[in-house]
Amino acid sequence: MLWPVGQISVNGYSPLSQLLHSAANGVRDASSSTKIVVHLANGWSGSAVASFYNQIFIAGEFATTDFDVLGFSFYPFYGTGATYSALQSSLQAMVTKFGKDALLVDGSGNTRTSISMFSTSM
């Protein structure tokens, strides 16, 4: 996200945390009613999603109050672990942990498969 400053693999989480906090402040200053979404790839990977959220919140930088919606991508062709069940489990864990809505913002898959299960169980 927001490379090169926000490149976690090079700079760690603090620069990205600061950027996200500043971006959230800018959005709130412009429109207090706008919903802020943090969008992560590979929403099906519970361990990757949890790792990101366990490290991005840094005191004085990005906080859980800086965003409103958990956004995720889902591409089932990424590997055998990228299943609808894994996605549902991952999203449910984050919804439970943060008390925020989750949104599948980007994805691809079997167009015959309904994902309405998310709206009924979360």
C-alpha positions in Angstrom: 0.0 0.0 0.0 1.2 3.5 -0.9 4.7 2.5 -1.9 7.4 3.3 -1.3 6.7 4.8 2.1 4.0 2.3 3.0 5.9 -0.7 1.8 5.7 -2.9 4.9 8.4 -5.4 3.7 10.9 -2.6 3.6 9.8 0.0 6.2 7.7 -2.0 8.7 4.2 -1.0 9.7 4.8 2.4 11.3 5.1 4.5 8.1 1.9 2.8 6.6 0.1 3.3 9.9 1.0 7.0 9.8 -0.2 7.3 6.2 -3.5 5.6 6.9 -4.1 7.8 9.9 -3.4 11.0 7.9 -5.6 9.8 5.1 -8.4 9.0 7.5 -8.1 12.5 9.1 -8.2 14.0 5.6 -11.4 12.2 4.7 -13.0 13.1 8.1 -12.1 16.7 7.6 -13.7 16.7 4.2 -16.8 14.7 5.0 -17.7 13.3 8.4 -20.3 11.1 6.9 -18.0 9.3 4.4 -17.3 5.7 5.3 -13.6 4.7 5.3 -12.7 1.2 4.1 -9.4 -0.5 4.6 -9.1 -3.0 1.7 -6.9 -6.0 1.9 -6.2 -8.7 -0.7 -6.6 -12.4 0.1 -9.5 -12.0 2.5 -9.7 -15.8 2.7 -6.3 -16.0 4.4 -7.2 -15.6 8.1 -3.6 -15.6 9.2 -2.5 -12.9 6.7 -5.5 -10.7 7.6 -5.0 -11.2 11.3 -1.3 -10.4 11.0 -2.0 -7.2 9.2 -4.5 -6.0 11.7 -2.4 -7.1 14.7 0.4 -4.9 13.5 -1.1 -1.9 11.8 -2.6 -0.3 14.9 0.2 1.7 16.6 -0.5 4.2 19.4 -0.6 7.7 18.1 -0.9 6.5 14.5 -3.6 4.4 12.9 -6.4 3.4 15.3 -9.6 1.3 15.0 -11.6 4.6 15.2 -9.9 5.7 11.9 -11.9 3.4 9.7 -15.5 2.1 9.4 -15.5 -0.9 7.1 -13.2 -4.0 6.6 -12.8 -4.5 2.9 -11.4 -7.6 1.3 -10.6 -9.2 -2.1 -11.3 -12.8 -2.9 -9.9 -14.7 -5.8 -10.5 -18.5 -5.4 -8.0 -19.3 -8.2 -5.1 -18.1 -5.9 -4.8 -21.5 -4.4 -6.5 -24.4 -2.7 -6.9 -22.4 0.5 -8.9 -19.7 -1.2 -12.3 -21.1 -0.5 -15.6 -19.5 0.3 -15.5 -21.2 3.7 -12.1 -19.8 4.4 -13.3 -16.3 3.3 -16.3 -16.5 5.5 -14.3 -17.7 8.5 -11.7 -15.0 8.0 -14.3 -12.2 7.6 -16.3 -13.4 10.6 -13.2 -13.4 12.8 -12.5 -9.8 11.9 -16.1 -8.7 12.3 -16.2 -10.3 15.7 -12.9 -8.8 16.7 -13.5 -5.2 15.5 -17.3 -4.9 15.5 -17.2 -3.4 12.0 -19.0 -4.3 8.8 -17.1 -6.4 6.3 -17.4 -5.8 2.5 -16.2 -8.0 -0.3 -15.0 -5.2 -2.6 -13.2 -7.2 -5.3 -13.3 -10.7 -6.5 -13.7 -13.4 -9.1 -14.9 -16.9 -9.0 -17.6 -19.3 -10.1 -20.4 -17.0 -11.1 -22.9 -19.8 -10.3 -21.9 -19.8 -6.7 -24.0 -17.5 -4.4 -22.2 -15.5 -1.8 -25.4 -14.5 -0.1 -24.3 -16.6 2.9 -22.2 -13.7 4.1 -25.2 -11.4 4.5 -27.2 -13.9 6.4 -24.5 -15.1 8.8 -22.6 -12.0 9.8 
